[in-house]
Amino acid sequence: MTGARKVAIVGVFNLMLMLLAVLLLDMPRSALAAESNDNALAFVQQRHLGDSLAWLGFQVASRTNTFADIVQKVGKVRGQSLIQSELQRLQPTYQEQWNRNLAAAYAESFSASEMRTLNEGDVPKELATKFQAKQKDVGMSMKAKSAELLKTFVAQVLLNAQTQLTQ
């Protein structure tokens, strides 16, 4: 075996060891992130923090030209009722992902142990203060994570409502 070949083999071996080390070092962080997300999801679900999906959907839908067209065709009360009914019907399809996005937004601002403490309910003053202070960050993260989901949800609601009117 030539010297150059030995150097190449040693180089490849060292690269493989380095990649393995990076993977092993990253595992605890991944496990902690997963635990934080799990605790955050439990927090979101137990407190029904994601339940505003249909309300937000109505806020978005009511500002569209499609909503205005529906109201013009059938009147305000019937149009609103049709949209709200469709929002309620489709909400379960989107709710799980909405909750996961909200949990991920909380997990970005709080550690797994902090989320666990928030779930338990006996929240120390420092954590309660942090929780209040981080609401804007959580909201901005949620908006970034869920804008497309909300848009898709509302688009489907409006399409279904229009389809019902043409039948």
PyRosetta script that sets phi, psi and omega in degrees:
from pyrosetta import init, pose_from_sequence

init()
pose = pose_from_sequence("MTGARKVAIVGVFNLMLMLLAVLLLDMPRSALAAESNDNALAFVQQRHLGDSLAWLGFQVASRTNTFADIVQKVGKVRGQSLIQSELQRLQPTYQEQWNRNLAAAYAESFSASEMRTLNEGDVPKELATKFQAKQKDVGMSMKAKSAELLKTFVAQVLLNAQTQLTQ")
pose.set_psi(1, 134.6)
pose.set_omega(1, -177.9)
pose.set_phi(2, -79.2)
pose.set_psi(2, 162.1)
pose.set_omega(2, 179.7)
pose.set_phi(3, -62.8)
pose.set_psi(3, -39.2)
pose.set_omega(3, -179.8)
pose.set_phi(4, -65.3)
pose.set_psi(4, -38.8)
pose.set_omega(4, 179.5)
pose.set_phi(5, -66.4)
pose.set_psi(5, -41.1)
pose.set_omega(5, 178.1)
pose.set_phi(6, -62.0)
pose.set_psi(6, -42.5)
pose.set_omega(6, 179.6)
pose.set_phi(7, -62.9)
pose.set_psi(7, -41.2)
pose.set_omega(7, 179.8)
pose.set_phi(8, -64.6)
pose.set_psi(8, -43.2)
pose.set_omega(8, 179.6)
pose.set_phi(9, -64.7)
pose.set_psi(9, -44.2)
pose.set_omega(9, 178.3)
pose.set_phi(10, -62.9)
pose.set_psi(10, -39.9)
pose.set_omega(10, 178.8)
pose.set_phi(11, -62.1)
pose.set_psi(11, -45.2)
pose.set_omega(11, 178.4)
pose.set_phi(12, -63.8)
pose.set_psi(12, -42.7)
pose.set_omega(12, 179.1)
pose.set_phi(13, -61.3)
pose.set_psi(13, -45.1)
pose.set_omega(13, 178.7)
pose.set_phi(14, -63.3)
pose.set_psi(14, -39.5)
pose.set_omega(14, 177.5)
pose.set_phi(15, -62.2)
pose.set_psi(15, -43.3)
pose.set_omega(15, 178.6)
pose.set_phi(16, -63.3)
pose.set_psi(16, -41.8)
pose.set_omega(16, 177.6)
pose.set_phi(17, -63.1)
pose.set_psi(17, -40.5)
pose.set_omega(17, -179.9)
pose.set_phi(18, -65.5)
pose.set_psi(18, -42.6)
pose.set_omega(18, 177.9)
pose.set_phi(19, -63.8)
pose.set_psi(19, -40.7)
pose.set_omega(19, 177.3)
pose.set_phi(20, -62.6)
pose.set_psi(20, -42.5)
pose.set_omega(20, 178.7)
pose.set_phi(21, -62.7)
pose.set_psi(21, -42.4)
pose.set_omega(21, 178.6)
pose.set_phi(22, -62.2)
pose.set_psi(22, -43.7)
pose.set_omega(22, 178.7)
pose.set_phi(23, -62.9)
pose.set_psi(23, -43.0)
pose.set_omega(23, -179.9)
pose.set_phi(24, -67.1)
pose.set_psi(24, -37.7)
pose.set_omega(24, 178.7)
pose.set_phi(25, -69.6)
pose.set_psi(25, -29.9)
pose.set_omega(25, -178.6)
pose.set_phi(26, -78.9)
pose.set_psi(26, -22.5)
pose.set_omega(26, -176.1)
pose.set_phi(27, -58.3)
pose.set_psi(27, -46.8)
pose.set_omega(27, -179.7)
pose.set_phi(28, -61.9)
pose.set_psi(28, -38.4)
pose.set_omega(28, 178.3)
pose.set_phi(29, -63.7)
pose.set_psi(29, -40.9)
pose.set_omega(29, 178.7)
pose.set_phi(30, -64.0)
pose.set_psi(30, -41.9)
pose.set_omega(30, 178.2)
pose.set_phi(31, -64.2)
pose.set_psi(31, -41.6)
pose.set_omega(31, 177.9)
pose.set_phi(32, -65.3)
pose.set_psi(32, -40.4)
pose.set_omega(32, 178.4)
pose.set_phi(33, -63.2)
pose.set_psi(33, -42.2)
pose.set_omega(33, 178.5)
pose.set_phi(34, -64.0)
pose.set_psi(34, -42.0)
pose.set_omega(34, 178.6)
pose.set_phi(35, -64.3)
pose.set_psi(35, -41.7)
pose.set_omega(35, 178.3)
pose.set_phi(36, -62.3)
pose.set_psi(36, -43.7)
pose.set_omega(36, 177.6)
pose.set_phi(37, -63.2)
pose.set_psi(37, -40.7)
pose.set_omega(37, 178.7)
pose.set_phi(38, -62.8)
pose.set_psi(38, -45.3)
pose.set_omega(38, 178.8)
pose.set_phi(39, -65.8)
pose.set_psi(39, -38.6)
pose.set_omega(39, 178.9)
pose.set_phi(40, -66.6)
pose.set_psi(40, -39.8)
pose.set_omega(40, 178.6)
pose.set_phi(41, -64.2)
pose.set_psi(41, -42.2)
pose.set_omega(41, 176.7)
pose.set_phi(42, -60.9)
pose.set_psi(42, -41.6)
pose.set_omega(42, 178.3)
pose.set_phi(43, -60.5)
pose.set_psi(43, -47.6)
pose.set_omega(43, -178.9)
pose.set_phi(44, -63.7)
pose.set_psi(44, -44.8)
pose.set_omega(44, -177.2)
pose.set_phi(45, -70.0)
pose.set_psi(45, -44.1)
pose.set_omega(45, -178.2)
pose.set_phi(46, -64.8)
pose.set_psi(46, -31.3)
pose.set_omega(46, -178.4)
pose.set_phi(47, -100.2)
pose.set_psi(47, 4.3)
pose.set_omega(47, 178.5)
pose.set_phi(48, 53.2)
pose.set_psi(48, 39.9)
pose.set_omega(48, -176.3)
pose.set_phi(49, -70.5)
pose.set_psi(49, -22.2)
pose.set_omega(49, -179.8)
pose.set_phi(50, -93.1)
pose.set_psi(50, 4.5)
pose.set_omega(50, -174.8)
pose.set_phi(51, -69.2)
pose.set_psi(51, -4.9)
pose.set_omega(51, -179.5)
pose.set_phi(52, -82.8)
pose.set_psi(52, 5.0)
pose.set_omega(52, -176.9)
pose.set_phi(53, -55.3)
pose.set_psi(53, -49.6)
pose.set_omega(53, -178.2)
pose.set_phi(54, -65.4)
pose.set_psi(54, -39.7)
pose.set_omega(54, 178.9)
pose.set_phi(55, -62.5)
pose.set_psi(55, -47.7)
pose.set_omega(55, 177.7)
pose.set_phi(56, -62.6)
pose.set_psi(56, -39.7)
pose.set_omega(56, 177.4)
pose.set_phi(57, -59.0)
pose.set_psi(57, -41.1)
pose.set_omega(57, 178.4)
pose.set_phi(58, -66.4)
pose.set_psi(58, -40.3)
pose.set_omega(58, 178.4)
pose.set_phi(59, -59.0)
pose.set_psi(59, -43.8)
pose.set_omega(59, 179.8)
pose.set_phi(60, -70.0)
pose.set_psi(60, -47.7)
pose.set_omega(60, -177.3)
pose.set_phi(61, -60.2)
pose.set_psi(61, -40.6)
pose.set_omega(61, -174.9)
pose.set_phi(62, -68.3)
pose.set_psi(62, -10.2)
pose.set_omega(62, 179.0)
pose.set_phi(63, -99.9)
pose.set_psi(63, 8.7)
pose.set_omega(63, -176.6)
pose.set_phi(64, -98.9)
pose.set_psi(64, 158.7)
pose.set_omega(64, 174.9)
pose.set_phi(65, -65.7)
pose.set_psi(65, -34.5)
pose.set_omega(65, 179.4)
pose.set_phi(66, -62.2)
pose.set_psi(66, -43.3)
pose.set_omega(66, 177.2)
pose.set_phi(67, -61.1)
pose.set_psi(67, -44.9)
pose.set_omega(67, 179.5)
pose.set_phi(68, -60.7)
pose.set_psi(68, -39.7)
pose.set_omega(68, 177.9)
pose.set_phi(69, -63.9)
pose.set_psi(69, -42.7)
pose.set_omega(69, 179.6)
pose.set_phi(70, -62.6)
pose.set_psi(70, -46.4)
pose.set_omega(70, 179.8)
pose.set_phi(71, -62.1)
pose.set_psi(71, -39.8)
pose.set_omega(71, 179.1)
pose.set_phi(72, -63.4)
pose.set_psi(72, -37.5)
pose.set_omega(72, -177.9)
pose.set_phi(73, -74.1)
pose.set_psi(73, -41.7)
pose.set_omega(73, -171.0)
pose.set_phi(74, -119.7)
pose.set_psi(74, -1.7)
pose.set_omega(74, -178.6)
pose.set_phi(75, 95.2)
pose.set_psi(75, 160.0)
pose.set_omega(75, -174.0)
pose.set_phi(76, -63.3)
pose.set_psi(76, -49.6)
pose.set_omega(76, -175.5)
pose.set_phi(77, -65.0)
pose.set_psi(77, -47.6)
pose.set_omega(77, -179.2)
pose.set_phi(78, -67.8)
pose.set_psi(78, -38.1)
pose.set_omega(78, 178.7)
pose.set_phi(79, -63.8)
pose.set_psi(79, -46.5)
pose.set_omega(79, 177.7)
pose.set_phi(80, -62.5)
pose.set_psi(80, -42.0)
pose.set_omega(80, -179.7)
pose.set_phi(81, -63.3)
pose.set_psi(81, -42.3)
pose.set_omega(81, 179.1)
pose.set_phi(82, -61.7)
pose.set_psi(82, -45.8)
pose.set_omega(82, -179.9)
pose.set_phi(83, -65.9)
pose.set_psi(83, -45.5)
pose.set_omega(83, -179.9)
pose.set_phi(84, -63.0)
pose.set_psi(84, -39.0)
pose.set_omega(84, 177.8)
pose.set_phi(85, -62.8)
pose.set_psi(85, -43.6)
pose.set_omega(85, -179.6)
pose.set_phi(86, -69.0)
pose.set_psi(86, -36.8)
pose.set_omega(86, 175.8)
pose.set_phi(87, -59.9)
pose.set_psi(87, -46.2)
pose.set_omega(87, -179.7)
pose.set_phi(88, -65.0)
pose.set_psi(88, -38.7)
pose.set_omega(88, -178.4)
pose.set_phi(89, -67.4)
pose.set_psi(89, -39.7)
pose.set_omega(89, -176.3)
pose.set_phi(90, -89.3)
pose.set_psi(90, -15.1)
pose.set_omega(90, -176.2)
pose.set_phi(91, -52.5)
pose.set_psi(91, -44.9)
pose.set_omega(91, -179.5)
pose.set_phi(92, -58.3)
pose.set_psi(92, -28.6)
pose.set_omega(92, 179.5)
pose.set_phi(93, -65.7)
pose.set_psi(93, -32.4)
pose.set_omega(93, -174.8)
pose.set_phi(94, -107.1)
pose.set_psi(94, -14.0)
pose.set_omega(94, -171.5)
pose.set_phi(95, -63.0)
pose.set_psi(95, -42.4)
pose.set_omega(95, -177.4)
pose.set_phi(96, -60.9)
pose.set_psi(96, -46.1)
pose.set_omega(96, 179.2)
pose.set_phi(97, -66.8)
pose.set_psi(97, -37.2)
pose.set_omega(97, 177.3)
pose.set_phi(98, -59.4)
pose.set_psi(98, -47.1)
pose.set_omega(98, 179.1)
pose.set_phi(99, -63.4)
pose.set_psi(99, -40.6)
pose.set_omega(99, 178.5)
pose.set_phi(100, -64.0)
pose.set_psi(100, -40.0)
pose.set_omega(100, 177.8)
pose.set_phi(101, -64.2)
pose.set_psi(101, -42.2)
pose.set_omega(101, 179.0)
pose.set_phi(102, -65.6)
pose.set_psi(102, -41.2)
pose.set_omega(102, 177.1)
pose.set_phi(103, -61.6)
pose.set_psi(103, -42.3)
pose.set_omega(103, 178.8)
pose.set_phi(104, -63.6)
pose.set_psi(104, -36.5)
pose.set_omega(104, 177.5)
pose.set_phi(105, -64.7)
pose.set_psi(105, -41.6)
pose.set_omega(105, 176.3)
pose.set_phi(106, -67.0)
pose.set_psi(106, -40.3)
pose.set_omega(106, -178.1)
pose.set_phi(107, -64.4)
pose.set_psi(107, -24.5)
pose.set_omega(107, 176.6)
pose.set_phi(108, -69.8)
pose.set_psi(108, -27.3)
pose.set_omega(108, -175.4)
pose.set_phi(109, -103.2)
pose.set_psi(109, -15.0)
pose.set_omega(109, -175.8)
pose.set_phi(110, -133.2)
pose.set_psi(110, 143.9)
pose.set_omega(110, 178.3)
pose.set_phi(111, -75.1)
pose.set_psi(111, 169.1)
pose.set_omega(111, 178.0)
pose.set_phi(112, -59.2)
pose.set_psi(112, -43.1)
pose.set_omega(112, -178.7)
pose.set_phi(113, -69.2)
pose.set_psi(113, -34.9)
pose.set_omega(113, 176.5)
pose.set_phi(114, -66.1)
pose.set_psi(114, -41.5)
pose.set_omega(114, 178.2)
pose.set_phi(115, -64.4)
pose.set_psi(115, -38.9)
pose.set_omega(115, 178.0)
pose.set_phi(116, -62.3)
pose.set_psi(116, -43.8)
pose.set_omega(116, 178.8)
pose.set_phi(117, -63.5)
pose.set_psi(117, -41.8)
pose.set_omega(117, 177.5)
pose.set_phi(118, -62.3)
pose.set_psi(118, -36.5)
pose.set_omega(118, 177.7)
pose.set_phi(119, -65.9)
pose.set_psi(119, -35.5)
pose.set_omega(119, -176.6)
pose.set_phi(120, -72.3)
pose.set_psi(120, -24.5)
pose.set_omega(120, 173.1)
pose.set_phi(121, 96.1)
pose.set_psi(121, -25.5)
pose.set_omega(121, 179.4)
pose.set_phi(122, -91.6)
pose.set_psi(122, 80.8)
pose.set_omega(122, -169.5)
pose.set_phi(123, -91.0)
pose.set_psi(123, 123.2)
pose.set_omega(123, 175.7)
pose.set_phi(124, -61.9)
pose.set_psi(124, 153.1)
pose.set_omega(124, -176.1)
pose.set_phi(125, -56.1)
pose.set_psi(125, -41.7)
pose.set_omega(125, -178.6)
pose.set_phi(126, -60.7)
pose.set_psi(126, -42.3)
pose.set_omega(126, -179.6)
pose.set_phi(127, -70.7)
pose.set_psi(127, -37.8)
pose.set_omega(127, 177.1)
pose.set_phi(128, -62.3)
pose.set_psi(128, -40.6)
pose.set_omega(128, 178.2)
pose.set_phi(129, -65.0)
pose.set_psi(129, -44.6)
pose.set_omega(129, 178.2)
pose.set_phi(130, -62.1)
pose.set_psi(130, -41.4)
pose.set_omega(130, -179.8)
pose.set_phi(131, -58.5)
pose.set_psi(131, -45.9)
pose.set_omega(131, 178.1)
pose.set_phi(132, -63.7)
pose.set_psi(132, -43.9)
pose.set_omega(132, -176.9)
pose.set_phi(133, -66.3)
pose.set_psi(133, -29.3)
pose.set_omega(133, -175.2)
pose.set_phi(134, -90.1)
pose.set_psi(134, -2.4)
pose.set_omega(134, -176.1)
pose.set_phi(135, -60.9)
pose.set_psi(135, -37.7)
pose.set_omega(135, 178.6)
pose.set_phi(136, -65.4)
pose.set_psi(136, -43.3)
pose.set_omega(136, 178.4)
pose.set_phi(137, -62.1)
pose.set_psi(137, -43.2)
pose.set_omega(137, 179.0)
pose.set_phi(138, -62.8)
pose.set_psi(138, -43.7)
pose.set_omega(138, 179.1)
pose.set_phi(139, -61.9)
pose.set_psi(139, -42.7)
pose.set_omega(139, 179.2)
pose.set_phi(140, -66.2)
pose.set_psi(140, -40.2)
pose.set_omega(140, 178.2)
pose.set_phi(141, -65.1)
pose.set_psi(141, -43.2)
pose.set_omega(141, 179.2)
pose.set_phi(142, -62.1)
pose.set_psi(142, -41.3)
pose.set_omega(142, 179.1)
pose.set_phi(143, -61.1)
pose.set_psi(143, -44.6)
pose.set_omega(143, 179.7)
pose.set_phi(144, -64.4)
pose.set_psi(144, -39.8)
pose.set_omega(144, -177.2)
pose.set_phi(145, -75.3)
pose.set_psi(145, -27.8)
pose.set_omega(145, -167.2)
pose.set_phi(146, -119.3)
pose.set_psi(146, -0.6)
pose.set_omega(146, -178.5)
pose.set_phi(147, -57.7)
pose.set_psi(147, -44.2)
pose.set_omega(147, -178.5)
pose.set_phi(148, -68.2)
pose.set_psi(148, -38.8)
pose.set_omega(148, 178.0)
pose.set_phi(149, -62.6)
pose.set_psi(149, -44.9)
pose.set_omega(149, 178.8)
pose.set_phi(150, -62.9)
pose.set_psi(150, -41.8)
pose.set_omega(150, 178.9)
pose.set_phi(151, -61.5)
pose.set_psi(151, -44.2)
pose.set_omega(151, 179.2)
pose.set_phi(152, -64.8)
pose.set_psi(152, -43.7)
pose.set_omega(152, 178.7)
pose.set_phi(153, -58.3)
pose.set_psi(153, -51.0)
pose.set_omega(153, -177.3)
pose.set_phi(154, -66.0)
pose.set_psi(154, -40.3)
pose.set_omega(154, 178.7)
pose.set_phi(155, -60.4)
pose.set_psi(155, -42.0)
pose.set_omega(155, 179.3)
pose.set_phi(156, -67.2)
pose.set_psi(156, -40.3)
pose.set_omega(156, 177.5)
pose.set_phi(157, -59.8)
pose.set_psi(157, -48.5)
pose.set_omega(157, -178.3)
pose.set_phi(158, -65.3)
pose.set_psi(158, -40.4)
pose.set_omega(158, 177.5)
pose.set_phi(159, -62.1)
pose.set_psi(159, -45.5)
pose.set_omega(159, 179.3)
pose.set_phi(160, -63.4)
pose.set_psi(160, -40.4)
pose.set_omega(160, 180.0)
pose.set_phi(161, -64.9)
pose.set_psi(161, -43.4)
pose.set_omega(161, 178.0)
pose.set_phi(162, -62.5)
pose.set_psi(162, -41.7)
pose.set_omega(162, -179.8)
pose.set_phi(163, -61.7)
pose.set_psi(163, -40.7)
pose.set_omega(163, 178.8)
pose.set_phi(164, -62.5)
pose.set_psi(164, -34.7)
pose.set_omega(164, -179.2)
pose.set_phi(165, -71.9)
pose.set_psi(165, -28.4)
pose.set_omega(165, -177.4)
pose.set_phi(166, -89.2)
pose.set_psi(166, -6.3)
pose.set_omega(166, -178.7)
pose.set_phi(167, -86.0)
pose.dump_pdb("model.pdb")
